[in-house]
Amino acid sequence: MITLPLRLYISASWKHDLDNEIKITEELVTKDLLMLPVFPRSASSRDLSSDYFKKINECDLIIVILGKNYSENVNNEINYSLNNNKKILCFVKDCERDKKLEEEIIELQNKRIVTKQFKDIEDLKNSLKESVIELLSEKFKDYLEIERTILKLINDGKIEVLKPKSLQSEYINVPRINPFEK
């Protein structure tokens, strides 16, 4: 079976204050975590918002990196992700920032979005790796618990397992005829 890697949407300010952070995040996600990064820049230029939202829908996890400047596009991506039940991990650079962005960060924390501070590139790498692994571990444990619960319900007879019926056909034990054989 071929399993596709998890896809992560990377959202960050368009003000170019996070170029190094975006590059490091892309490298970490691709090389260390073996996941597929998806960026807003790969959306089309026709209808930016809807194209970004389409990319978000294709992803399993949203990574948001916030720096000094507020971006309405990033805010829209976050709100769209929340409304579509996407898991969001938010990393906030330890720096001076717009008042509006400061308010947005408080709002994100009020919405119980995982928000972590970072000081420098190395701190971002460690925090990002740790957060993604922690999230995956948590989800894996949830799935194991669900599986255990379902198996217990089956064993207790509370869920009936449908077994396939054996094949019933009048053609069983009839020799096959190959028209190309002599």
N, C-alpha and C positions, 0 to 999 in steps of 0.2 A: 504494500500500500504506500502510495506517495502522499506525504503530509506536507502541506504548504506551511511556510513559516508564518508566525504571527506578524500582522501588519500594524505598524505604529505610525500614526499621523503626528508630525512634528509641527507645532504651531509656535511662532515667536514673533516679536515685534518687527515691523518692516522698517524701522528707523536705523538699521544697520549697527545697533549697539550690541548685538549678540551674534555677530558673524562667527567668531571663534567657538562660541558655545554650541551653535547649530552644527558646525563642522565636527566637533568632538562628539556630540550626541549621535550624529549619523555614523561615525566610525565605531563608536561603542555598540550601538544597536546592531550594526551589520556584522562586525568582526567578533565581538565578545558574546553578545546575546543571541547571535544568529537569527535575527529578525529582519523584517523588510521595512525600511523607513519610507514613508510617503510624505511628500511635501506639498504645501499649497502652490509652490512655483510650478508644479507639474500639471496644474489645472489649466484650462484654456483661458484665453483672454476675452472671450465673447461675453460671458455672464459670470463674472468672478465668484460671487457669493454662492450661486447654485452649484458651480463646478467644485468649489471647495467642499461644500456640504456633501456632494456626491463622493468625493474622496474620503471624507470622514466616515460615510456609511460603509465603505469598503474596508475600514480598519477595525482592529480589535481593541486598541488602546490609544488614547490621546495623550501626548506629551506636550505640555505647555511650558515655555521658558519665558519668564518676564524679567525685563531689565529696567532701564530708566524711563522709557517712554510708553505712554498709553497708546494702544492701537484698537480702534473700533472693530477692525476685521478680526483680530484675535478674540475680542470680547464676543463677537457674533459666533465665532467658531466654538467657543466654550459653551455659550448658551445653547447652540444647536446640539452639541454633544450631550449636554445635560438632558435636554428634552428628548433625546433619542437613546437614553440609558447607556451611553458609552462611559467606560471607566476613564477617569482623567487623573493624571499625575502632574502636578504643577511645581515647577522649580523657580524660585524667586532669587534673583541676584541681590546680594547685600550691597546696595548702593543708594544714592539719592534718587528719588523718582518723582514723577508727576503726582500731584495731589489726587487726580482722578484715578490713576493707576493704584495708588495706595488704598483708596476706597474700594476699588475692584478686588484687590487682594483680600481685604477684610470680608467682602461679600462672598468670595470663593470659600474662605474658611468657614463662614456661617452656613454655607451649603454642604459642609463636611467633605470638601474636596481635599485630598491629600496634598498639602502644600509644604514644601521643604525649602529652607534657605540654603544658599551656597555662597561661598566667598570668592572662589577662584575655579579655574577649569578642573583641577584635580578634585576639588571638593564636589563639583557637579558630577564628574564621572563616578565617584564613589557613591554619592547619594542616588544617582539615577540607577546604577547597577543594583544597589541594595533594594531600592523601591520596587523595581520590576521583578526581581527574584522573590521578594516578600509577597508581592501581589500574586504571582504565579503559584507560589507555595500555598497561599491562603485559598486560592481557587481550587487547587488540586485537593486540598484537605476537604473542602466543601463537597466536591464531586465524590470523594471516597465515602464521606458520611451519607450522601444521598444513595450511593450504591449499597452500602451496608443496610440502610433502612429499607430499601426495596427488596433486598434478599431476605431480610427478616420477615417482611410482610408476605413474601412468597412462601417461605418455610412455615409460617403460622397459618397458611391457607387463606389469608385475607385478600390475596391477589392470585387470580387464576392465570396460569401460564398456558397459552394456546400452543399446542404442539401440532406440527404439520401432519396431516393424514398420509398414510402410505399411498403410493401411486396405485390407482385402480384403473386398469385399462384392458380392453380385450386384445391389445396388441403385444402384451407381455409374452415372451417366449416365441414370438413369430420371427423367423429369420429375416434379416434385411436383404433386400435385393439391390444389387449394385448394377445399374444398366451398362456400366463400362467394363464390367468383368465378363469374361467368356466362360 
